[in-house]
Amino acid sequence: AAALIRIGWDHVFEHLTKEGFSLDIAQLETLTAIEVDGPTHYLKSKMKQPVENGHTKFKSRMLLHLGWTVIHVPYFE
């Protein structure tokens, strides 16, 4: 978050949209959300790359439909 402040990216933490979605970091002026996705956002899989669970996919799709740009930061990167 300090890096976002240094580059002048105004944002709020834990924003709750009017539709009831909780966003980790949000820039309200541009409807941009940064979601920091921990292990609970993924299915357990033997694949090399973890796969998003249904709840995470649904939330992303709904936010996109509502006009938000969603940036995911997965725990493994």
HELIX and SHEET records of a PDB file:
HELIX    1   1 ALA A    2  ARG A    6  1                                   5    
HELIX    2   2 PRO A   39  HIS A   41  5                                   3    
HELIX    3   3 GLY A   54  HIS A   65  1                                  12    
SHEET    1   A 4 VAL A  12  LEU A  16  0                                        
SHEET    2   A 4 SER A  22  GLN A  27 -1                                        
SHEET    3   A 4 THR A  32  ASP A  37 -1                                        
SHEET    4   A 4 THR A  69  PRO A  74  1                                        
SHEET    1   B 2 TYR A  42  LEU A  43  0                                        
SHEET    2   B 2 VAL A  51  GLU A  52 -1                                        
END                                                                             
